[in-house]
């Protein structure tokens, strides 16, 4: 079986609410990761993703959820900030790509 994906099919609990990633991807070996497609990223979204990932960490505070971002305009400004969307995502150590996802995302 190949790569399986679904649009808005997984609810991830955090705090007293849920986060619904845009895409859930399951690789042939069973590894699961999530993709969030973003045209822009206001500060409230960054805080939400940080909270979601922070709510699902191992004992060493490493995220147990693999959340990746596809950025429509990575060099665009993040809200009113002088920081670009790509820099904002990188600052948190999150994986991202431009409009075209790298092939290595889909291999193990």
N, CA, C and O atoms as a GROMACS GRO file, in nm:
protein
  432
    1UNK      N    1   0.085  -0.118   0.000
    1UNK     CA    2   0.000   0.000   0.000
    1UNK      C    3   0.089   0.124   0.000
    1UNK      O    4   0.195   0.124   0.062
    2UNK      N    5   0.047   0.228  -0.068
    2UNK     CA    6   0.125   0.350  -0.077
    2UNK      C    7   0.093   0.448   0.033
    2UNK      O    8   0.040   0.411   0.138
    3UNK      N    9   0.125   0.573   0.007
    3UNK     CA   10   0.096   0.681   0.101
    3UNK      C   11  -0.054   0.705   0.103
    3UNK      O   12  -0.119   0.714  -0.001
    4UNK      N   13  -0.109   0.716   0.223
    4UNK     CA   14  -0.253   0.741   0.241
    4UNK      C   15  -0.268   0.878   0.307
    4UNK      O   16  -0.198   0.909   0.403
    5UNK      N   17  -0.358   0.958   0.255
    5UNK     CA   18  -0.380   1.089   0.317
    5UNK      C   19  -0.529   1.119   0.324
    5UNK      O   20  -0.609   1.065   0.248
    6UNK      N   21  -0.563   1.204   0.418
    6UNK     CA   22  -0.702   1.246   0.433
    6UNK      C   23  -0.707   1.394   0.469
    6UNK      O   24  -0.616   1.447   0.532
    7UNK      N   25  -0.813   1.459   0.428
    7UNK     CA   26  -0.832   1.601   0.454
    7UNK      C   27  -0.921   1.619   0.576
    7UNK      O   28  -1.036   1.574   0.578
    8UNK      N   29  -0.867   1.685   0.679
    8UNK     CA   30  -0.940   1.714   0.803
    8UNK      C   31  -1.009   1.590   0.860
    8UNK      O   32  -1.130   1.590   0.881
    9UNK      N   33  -0.930   1.485   0.885
    9UNK     CA   34  -0.986   1.360   0.937
    9UNK      C   35  -0.941   1.327   1.079
    9UNK      O   36  -0.996   1.236   1.141
   10UNK      N   37  -0.843   1.400   1.133
   10UNK     CA   38  -0.789   1.368   1.265
   10UNK      C   39  -0.808   1.485   1.360
   10UNK      O   40  -0.765   1.596   1.330
   11UNK      N   41  -0.872   1.461   1.474
   11UNK     CA   42  -0.884   1.563   1.579
   11UNK      C   43  -0.779   1.535   1.685
   11UNK      O   44  -0.771   1.424   1.739
   12UNK      N   45  -0.697   1.635   1.714
   12UNK     CA   46  -0.592   1.621   1.815
   12UNK      C   47  -0.634   1.701   1.937
   12UNK      O   48  -0.649   1.823   1.929
   13UNK      N   49  -0.653   1.635   2.052
   13UNK     CA   50  -0.692   1.709   2.172
   13UNK      C   51  -0.576   1.791   2.228
   13UNK      O   52  -0.461   1.747   2.226
   14UNK      N   53  -0.607   1.909   2.276
   14UNK     CA   54  -0.511   1.990   2.351
   14UNK      C   55  -0.590   2.083   2.441
   14UNK      O   56  -0.688   2.144   2.399
   15UNK      N   57  -0.546   2.092   2.566
   15UNK     CA   58  -0.622   2.171   2.663
   15UNK      C   59  -0.763   2.117   2.672
   15UNK      O   60  -0.784   1.996   2.687
   16UNK      N   61  -0.860   2.206   2.662
   16UNK     CA   62  -1.001   2.163   2.667
   16UNK      C   63  -1.068   2.173   2.530
   16UNK      O   64  -1.190   2.185   2.521
   17UNK      N   65  -0.988   2.167   2.424
   17UNK     CA   66  -1.042   2.178   2.289
   17UNK      C   67  -0.969   2.081   2.197
   17UNK      O   68  -0.894   1.994   2.244
   18UNK      N   69  -0.989   2.095   2.067
   18UNK     CA   70  -0.928   2.007   1.968
   18UNK      C   71  -0.869   2.088   1.855
   18UNK      O   72  -0.915   2.198   1.824
   19UNK      N   73  -0.765   2.032   1.793
   19UNK     CA   74  -0.703   2.091   1.675
   19UNK      C   75  -0.727   1.997   1.558
   19UNK      O   76  -0.707   1.876   1.571
   20UNK      N   77  -0.769   2.049   1.446
   20UNK     CA   78  -0.799   1.971   1.327
   20UNK      C   79  -0.698   2.009   1.218
   20UNK      O   80  -0.718   2.109   1.149
   21UNK      N   81  -0.591   1.929   1.201
   21UNK     CA   82  -0.493   1.961   1.096
   21UNK      C   83  -0.556   1.949   0.958
   21UNK      O   84  -0.652   1.874   0.938
   22UNK      N   85  -0.501   2.023   0.862
   22UNK     CA   86  -0.555   2.019   0.726
   22UNK      C   87  -0.545   1.879   0.666
   22UNK      O   88  -0.642   1.830   0.608
   23UNK      N   89  -0.428   1.815   0.680
   23UNK     CA   90  -0.408   1.683   0.620
   23UNK      C   91  -0.341   1.588   0.718
   23UNK      O   92  -0.254   1.627   0.796
   24UNK      N   93  -0.383   1.463   0.714
   24UNK     CA   94  -0.318   1.354   0.786
   24UNK      C   95  -0.256   1.264   0.680
   24UNK      O   96  -0.324   1.220   0.588
   25UNK      N   97  -0.126   1.236   0.695
   25UNK     CA   98  -0.054   1.152   0.599
   25UNK      C   99  -0.002   1.029   0.671
   25UNK      O  100   0.062   1.039   0.775
   26UNK      N  101  -0.031   0.912   0.616
   26UNK     CA  102   0.020   0.786   0.669
   26UNK      C  103   0.109   0.723   0.563
   26UNK      O  104   0.065   0.694   0.451
   27UNK      N  105   0.236   0.702   0.599
   27UNK     CA  106   0.332   0.641   0.507
   27UNK      C  107   0.315   0.489   0.506
   27UNK      O  108   0.251   0.434   0.596
   28UNK      N  109   0.370   0.422   0.405
   28UNK     CA  110   0.353   0.276   0.396
   28UNK      C  111   0.397   0.200   0.521
   28UNK      O  112   0.343   0.093   0.550
   29UNK      N  113   0.495   0.252   0.597
   29UNK     CA  114   0.541   0.183   0.717
   29UNK      C  115   0.455   0.214   0.840
   29UNK      O  116   0.485   0.167   0.950
   30UNK      N  117   0.348   0.293   0.822
   30UNK     CA  118   0.258   0.326   0.932
   30UNK      C  119   0.289   0.458   1.002
   30UNK      O  120   0.213   0.500   1.089
   31UNK      N  121   0.400   0.524   0.965
   31UNK     CA  122   0.435   0.653   1.027
   31UNK      C  123   0.331   0.757   0.986
   31UNK      O  124   0.295   0.767   0.869
   32UNK      N  125   0.285   0.835   1.083
   32UNK     CA  126   0.182   0.936   1.058
   32UNK      C  127   0.238   1.075   1.086
   32UNK      O  128   0.304   1.097   1.188
   33UNK      N  129   0.211   1.168   0.995
   33UNK     CA  130   0.241   1.309   1.022
   33UNK      C  131   0.126   1.393   0.969
   33UNK      O  132   0.040   1.346   0.895
   34UNK      N  133   0.128   1.520   1.009
   34UNK     CA  134   0.020   1.611   0.976
   34UNK      C  135   0.075   1.729   0.898
   34UNK      O  136   0.188   1.773   0.920
   35UNK      N  137  -0.007   1.781   0.806
   35UNK     CA  138   0.032   1.897   0.727
   35UNK      C  139  -0.070   2.007   0.749
   35UNK      O  140  -0.192   1.984   0.745
   36UNK      N  141  -0.019   2.126   0.772
   36UNK     CA  142  -0.102   2.246   0.783
   36UNK      C  143  -0.062   2.336   0.666
   36UNK      O  144   0.054   2.375   0.655
   37UNK      N  145  -0.158   2.368   0.579
   37UNK     CA  146  -0.133   2.457   0.466
   37UNK      C  147  -0.169   2.599   0.507
   37UNK      O  148  -0.280   2.625   0.553
   38UNK      N  149  -0.074   2.691   0.490
   38UNK     CA  150  -0.094   2.827   0.538
   38UNK      C  151  -0.066   2.929   0.428
   38UNK      O  152   0.037   2.924   0.361
   39UNK      N  153  -0.159   3.021   0.410
   39UNK     CA  154  -0.136   3.135   0.324
   39UNK      C  155  -0.066   3.246   0.400
   39UNK      O  156   0.017   3.318   0.346
   40UNK      N  157  -0.102   3.260   0.527
   40UNK     CA  158  -0.038   3.355   0.619
   40UNK      C  159  -0.050   3.297   0.758
   40UNK      O  160  -0.126   3.203   0.780
   41UNK      N  161   0.025   3.351   0.854
   41UNK     CA  162   0.026   3.292   0.986
   41UNK      C  163   0.028   3.400   1.094
   41UNK      O  164   0.134   3.448   1.132
   42UNK      N  165  -0.090   3.437   1.143
   42UNK     CA  166  -0.095   3.535   1.252
   42UNK      C  167  -0.040   3.476   1.382
   42UNK      O  168  -0.030   3.354   1.396
   43UNK      N  169  -0.005   3.561   1.473
   43UNK     CA  170   0.055   3.518   1.600
   43UNK      C  171  -0.035   3.421   1.676
   43UNK      O  172   0.016   3.329   1.740
   44UNK      N  173  -0.166   3.438   1.669
   44UNK     CA  174  -0.256   3.347   1.741
   44UNK      C  175  -0.245   3.205   1.688
   44UNK      O  176  -0.259   3.109   1.764
   45UNK      N  177  -0.219   3.189   1.557
   45UNK     CA  178  -0.200   3.055   1.501
   45UNK      C  179  -0.070   2.993   1.551
   45UNK      O  180  -0.066   2.875   1.585
   46UNK      N  181   0.036   3.073   1.556
   46UNK     CA  182   0.164   3.023   1.607
   46UNK      C  183   0.147   2.974   1.750
   46UNK      O  184   0.197   2.867   1.786
   47UNK      N  185   0.078   3.051   1.830
   47UNK     CA  186   0.054   3.012   1.970
   47UNK      C  187  -0.027   2.883   1.977
   47UNK      O  188  -0.001   2.797   2.062
   48UNK      N  189  -0.126   2.869   1.889
   48UNK     CA  190  -0.207   2.747   1.888
   48UNK      C  191  -0.121   2.625   1.855
   48UNK      O  192  -0.128   2.524   1.925
   49UNK      N  193  -0.038   2.634   1.750
   49UNK     CA  194   0.047   2.520   1.713
   49UNK      C  195   0.147   2.488   1.824
   49UNK      O  196   0.173   2.371   1.852
   50UNK      N  197   0.203   2.590   1.886
   50UNK     CA  198   0.296   2.567   1.997
   50UNK      C  199   0.225   2.498   2.113
   50UNK      O  200   0.282   2.408   2.176
   51UNK      N  201   0.102   2.538   2.140
   51UNK     CA  202   0.025   2.476   2.248
   51UNK      C  203  -0.009   2.330   2.214
   51UNK      O  204   0.001   2.242   2.300
   52UNK      N  205  -0.050   2.306   2.091
   52UNK     CA  206  -0.082   2.169   2.048
   52UNK      C  207   0.040   2.080   2.064
   52UNK      O  208   0.032   1.973   2.124
   53UNK      N  209   0.154   2.123   2.010
   53UNK     CA  210   0.275   2.042   2.017
   53UNK      C  211   0.324   2.029   2.160
   53UNK      O  212   0.372   1.923   2.200
   54UNK      N  213   0.313   2.135   2.238
   54UNK     CA  214   0.354   2.130   2.378
   54UNK      C  215   0.267   2.039   2.462
   54UNK      O  216   0.311   1.989   2.566
   55UNK      N  217   0.144   2.016   2.418
   55UNK     CA  218   0.052   1.928   2.490
   55UNK      C  219   0.079   1.781   2.462
   55UNK      O  220   0.024   1.693   2.529
   56UNK      N  221   0.162   1.754   2.364
   56UNK     CA  222   0.191   1.616   2.322
   56UNK      C  223   0.342   1.595   2.313
   56UNK      O  224   0.396   1.578   2.204
   57UNK      N  225   0.409   1.598   2.428
   57UNK     CA  226   0.554   1.581   2.434
   57UNK      C  227   0.590   1.458   2.516
   57UNK      O  228   0.513   1.414   2.601
   58UNK      N  229   0.709   1.404   2.488
   58UNK     CA  230   0.758   1.294   2.571
   58UNK      C  231   0.822   1.352   2.697
   58UNK      O  232   0.816   1.473   2.721
   59UNK      N  233   0.883   1.267   2.778
   59UNK     CA  234   0.940   1.313   2.905
   59UNK      C  235   1.056   1.410   2.886
   59UNK      O  236   1.093   1.481   2.980
   60UNK      N  237   1.114   1.414   2.765
   60UNK     CA  238   1.224   1.506   2.736
   60UNK      C  239   1.174   1.633   2.667
   60UNK      O  240   1.254   1.712   2.616
   61UNK      N  241   1.041   1.652   2.665
   61UNK     CA  242   0.976   1.770   2.604
   61UNK      C  243   0.993   1.773   2.452
   61UNK      O  244   0.988   1.880   2.391
   62UNK      N  245   1.012   1.656   2.390
   62UNK     CA  246   1.017   1.647   2.245
   62UNK      C  247   0.875   1.620   2.195
   62UNK      O  248   0.806   1.534   2.250
   63UNK      N  249   0.831   1.692   2.093
   63UNK     CA  250   0.695   1.670   2.042
   63UNK      C  251   0.674   1.526   1.995
   63UNK      O  252   0.761   1.469   1.929
   64UNK      N  253   0.561   1.469   2.030
   64UNK     CA  254   0.524   1.336   1.983
   64UNK      C  255   0.438   1.343   1.858
   64UNK      O  256   0.400   1.241   1.802
   65UNK      N  257   0.408   1.464   1.815
   65UNK     CA  258   0.329   1.486   1.694
   65UNK      C  259   0.420   1.550   1.591
   65UNK      O  260   0.490   1.646   1.620
   66UNK      N  261   0.418   1.496   1.470
   66UNK     CA  262   0.497   1.551   1.360
   66UNK      C  263   0.406   1.640   1.277
   66UNK      O  264   0.327   1.591   1.195
   67UNK      N  265   0.416   1.770   1.298
   67UNK     CA  266   0.334   1.868   1.227
   67UNK      C  267   0.424   1.947   1.133
   67UNK      O  268   0.524   2.005   1.176
   68UNK      N  269   0.389   1.948   1.005
   68UNK     CA  270   0.468   2.016   0.903
   68UNK      C  271   0.381   2.120   0.834
   68UNK      O  272   0.259   2.109   0.830
   69UNK      N  273   0.446   2.222   0.780
   69UNK     CA  274   0.374   2.334   0.721
   69UNK      C  275   0.408   2.348   0.573
   69UNK      O  276   0.524   2.338   0.534
   70UNK      N  277   0.306   2.373   0.493
   70UNK     CA  278   0.323   2.410   0.353
   70UNK      C  279   0.282   2.556   0.345
   70UNK      O  280   0.167   2.591   0.370
   71UNK      N  281   0.379   2.641   0.310
   71UNK     CA  282   0.358   2.785   0.313
   71UNK      C  283   0.340   2.840   0.172
   71UNK      O  284   0.427   2.823   0.086
   72UNK      N  285   0.228   2.904   0.149
   72UNK     CA  286   0.199   2.961   0.018
   72UNK      C  287   0.299   3.072  -0.015
   72UNK      O  288   0.344   3.082  -0.129
   73UNK      N  289   0.332   3.153   0.083
   73UNK     CA  290   0.423   3.266   0.061
   73UNK      C  291   0.522   3.272   0.178
   73UNK      O  292   0.506   3.355   0.267
   74UNK      N  293   0.625   3.185   0.179
   74UNK     CA  294   0.715   3.179   0.294
   74UNK      C  295   0.789   3.309   0.321
   74UNK      O  296   0.830   3.334   0.434
   75UNK      N  297   0.808   3.391   0.218
   75UNK     CA  298   0.880   3.517   0.237
   75UNK      C  299   0.789   3.634   0.269
   75UNK      O  300   0.836   3.747   0.286
   76UNK      N  301   0.660   3.609   0.278
   76UNK     CA  302   0.565   3.714   0.316
   76UNK      C  303   0.577   3.746   0.464
   76UNK      O  304   0.622   3.663   0.543
   77UNK      N  305   0.537   3.864   0.499
   77UNK     CA  306   0.544   3.906   0.640
   77UNK      C  307   0.438   3.834   0.722
   77UNK      O  308   0.326   3.810   0.676
   78UNK      N  309   0.475   3.801   0.843
   78UNK     CA  310   0.385   3.731   0.935
   78UNK      C  311   0.304   3.835   1.012
   78UNK      O  312   0.351   3.889   1.112
   79UNK      N  313   0.184   3.863   0.965
   79UNK     CA  314   0.100   3.963   1.030
   79UNK      C  315   0.162   4.100   1.022
   79UNK      O  316   0.210   4.142   0.917
   80UNK      N  317   0.163   4.171   1.134
   80UNK     CA  318   0.222   4.305   1.138
   80UNK      C  319   0.372   4.300   1.169
   80UNK      O  320   0.439   4.403   1.175
   81UNK      N  321   0.422   4.180   1.188
   81UNK     CA  322   0.562   4.160   1.223
   81UNK      C  323   0.653   4.189   1.104
   81UNK      O  324   0.610   4.183   0.989
   82UNK      N  325   0.778   4.220   1.132
   82UNK     CA  326   0.879   4.234   1.026
   82UNK      C  327   0.935   4.097   0.989
   82UNK      O  328   1.009   4.084   0.891
   83UNK      N  329   0.900   3.996   1.067
   83UNK     CA  330   0.948   3.860   1.045
   83UNK      C  331   0.868   3.793   0.934
   83UNK      O  332   0.747   3.814   0.923
   84UNK      N  333   0.936   3.713   0.852
   84UNK     CA  334   0.864   3.638   0.748
   84UNK      C  335   0.798   3.516   0.810
   84UNK      O  336   0.832   3.472   0.920
   85UNK      N  337   0.702   3.462   0.737
   85UNK     CA  338   0.633   3.342   0.784
   85UNK      C  339   0.734   3.228   0.799
   85UNK      O  340   0.728   3.154   0.897
   86UNK      N  341   0.825   3.213   0.703
   86UNK     CA  342   0.926   3.106   0.711
   86UNK      C  343   1.013   3.121   0.835
   86UNK      O  344   1.039   3.022   0.904
   87UNK      N  345   1.057   3.241   0.866
   87UNK     CA  346   1.140   3.263   0.985
   87UNK      C  347   1.063   3.232   1.112
   87UNK      O  348   1.118   3.178   1.208
   88UNK      N  349   0.936   3.266   1.113
   88UNK     CA  350   0.854   3.238   1.231
   88UNK      C  351   0.843   3.088   1.254
   88UNK      O  352   0.853   3.042   1.367
   89UNK      N  353   0.822   3.012   1.148
   89UNK     CA  354   0.812   2.866   1.158
   89UNK      C  355   0.947   2.806   1.198
   89UNK      O  356   0.953   2.717   1.282
   90UNK      N  357   1.055   2.856   1.137
   90UNK     CA  358   1.190   2.806   1.169
   90UNK      C  359   1.227   2.834   1.314
   90UNK      O  360   1.293   2.752   1.378
   91UNK      N  361   1.185   2.948   1.365
   91UNK     CA  362   1.218   2.984   1.503
   91UNK      C  363   1.167   2.878   1.601
   91UNK      O  364   1.229   2.855   1.705
   92UNK      N  365   1.057   2.815   1.568
   92UNK     CA  366   1.001   2.710   1.653
   92UNK      C  367   1.058   2.573   1.621
   92UNK      O  368   1.029   2.476   1.690
   93UNK      N  369   1.141   2.564   1.515
   93UNK     CA  370   1.201   2.436   1.478
   93UNK      C  371   1.108   2.344   1.403
   93UNK      O  372   1.128   2.222   1.401
   94UNK      N  373   1.005   2.400   1.341
   94UNK     CA  374   0.908   2.320   1.269
   94UNK      C  375   0.951   2.300   1.124
   94UNK      O  376   1.013   2.388   1.065
   95UNK      N  377   0.918   2.183   1.066
   95UNK     CA  378   0.948   2.156   0.926
   95UNK      C  379   0.850   2.232   0.838
   95UNK      O  380   0.732   2.246   0.871
   96UNK      N  381   0.901   2.282   0.725
   96UNK     CA  382   0.813   2.352   0.633
   96UNK      C  383   0.867   2.339   0.492
   96UNK      O  384   0.983   2.304   0.470
   97UNK      N  385   0.780   2.368   0.397
   97UNK     CA  386   0.820   2.377   0.257
   97UNK      C  387   0.739   2.490   0.194
   97UNK      O  388   0.643   2.541   0.251
   98UNK      N  389   0.782   2.526   0.074
   98UNK     CA  390   0.704   2.620  -0.004
   98UNK      C  391   0.585   2.544  -0.063
   98UNK      O  392   0.538   2.446  -0.004
   99UNK      N  393   0.537   2.589  -0.175
   99UNK     CA  394   0.417   2.528  -0.234
   99UNK      C  395   0.436   2.381  -0.271
   99UNK      O  396   0.339   2.305  -0.276
  100UNK      N  397   0.560   2.340  -0.296
  100UNK     CA  398   0.587   2.202  -0.338
  100UNK      C  399   0.658   2.127  -0.226
  100UNK      O  400   0.767   2.165  -0.185
  101UNK      N  401   0.595   2.023  -0.179
  101UNK     CA  402   0.652   1.945  -0.068
  101UNK      C  403   0.768   1.859  -0.119
  101UNK      O  404   0.759   1.802  -0.228
  102UNK      N  405   0.876   1.850  -0.041
  102UNK     CA  406   0.988   1.766  -0.084
  102UNK      C  407   0.950   1.618  -0.084
  102UNK      O  408   0.872   1.573   0.000
  103UNK      N  409   1.007   1.544  -0.178
  103UNK     CA  410   0.976   1.401  -0.189
  103UNK      C  411   1.015   1.324  -0.064
  103UNK      O  412   0.950   1.225  -0.030
  104UNK      N  413   1.120   1.368   0.004
  104UNK     CA  414   1.165   1.292   0.122
  104UNK      C  415   1.065   1.297   0.237
  104UNK      O  416   1.077   1.220   0.332
  105UNK      N  417   0.966   1.385   0.230
  105UNK     CA  418   0.860   1.384   0.331
  105UNK      C  419   0.779   1.254   0.321
  105UNK      O  420   0.718   1.212   0.418
  106UNK      N  421   0.779   1.193   0.204
  106UNK     CA  422   0.691   1.079   0.180
  106UNK      C  423   0.765   0.946   0.169
  106UNK      O  424   0.711   0.848   0.118
  107UNK      N  425   0.888   0.944   0.217
  107UNK     CA  426   0.965   0.820   0.222
  107UNK      C  427   1.017   0.801   0.364
  107UNK      O  428   1.030   0.898   0.439
  108UNK      N  429   1.046   0.678   0.400
  108UNK     CA  430   1.099   0.652   0.534
  108UNK      C  431   1.237   0.592   0.528
  108UNK      O  432   1.297   0.563   0.632
   0.00000   0.00000   0.00000
